């Protein structure tokens, strides 16, 4: 299977819902989970930053990955949004098949 998980933090729930709904409605993702709270620490413009954010967990296939990245960038308010992908190396075969089939319809 060619399924991947894409992670992206968002500044608040409204942005997360907007991105999640767009990815699902446009059949770019099979499922998007919105985790309402993560505490993020990072260096930005030379300063250590601590932010409260949400986390999108996006399930899609490798063929749709570049479109997912492009769409998240279009909808995201950050100058440089986190958008990283992780290959899924295993899992319930029927679920992985569902991911791939859901984004190809």
C-alpha positions, 0 to 999 in steps of 0.5 A: 500500500502507498499510504502516508500520514501527514502532520501539520500544526495549526494555530487554532481549531477554526483553521484546523477544521477549515483545512480538514474539511477542504482535504476531505471534500476535495478527496485529497485525504481519506481521514483527518484527525484534529487534535485540539491541543499540543504545546509546541516549542521551536526557534523562529527568527532567532528566538525560542517560541512556545505556542499552543496549537492544534495538530492535524493528522492527515491520512492520504496516499503517496500519489496525493501527497504533493496536492495535500502539501499545496492545499495546506500551504494555500489554506494555512495562515503561517508563513512556513507551516509544518507539513511533514509526511511519514510513510506507513509501513504497516497496519490493518491491510483493509484500513490501508486499502480504504485510505488509498481507495478513498482518495482515488474516487 
